């Protein structure tokens, strides 16, 4: 498996994986397939601009998972992890853990002291993954001090 940090030139790769994720697990995200199918190339490129954090895909050799980050809307010392998704045949094989580890490495490289995420109630496999990686939190929001 290869992990690849994306840039705006990779917009079609991110778009295709993100739309696959929304189609496969529509209740797992804060957006919808219909909304994001309406995005044009310029919007997808903007999402991948470095000022909006890092976007990573896992390839084996084709894309099998993705994760993204953005600066938190309220706390300027928090990087918000979102859009974590792995294709069903590749789940429980370490792909999710590798994707999060890559985000944490990027956060450290760029001086982010905290990474935060939201896990929907009842998503026990995701909560276990994040807890294994050091995230804590009793509600939907989980947090990790990086530095």
Beta strands, then each sheet from edge to edge (+ up, - down):
strand 1: 2-5
strand 2: 55-59
strand 3: 63-71
strand 4: 78-86
strand 5: 114-118
strand 6: 141-145
sheet 1: 1+ 2- 3+ 4- 5- 6+
end
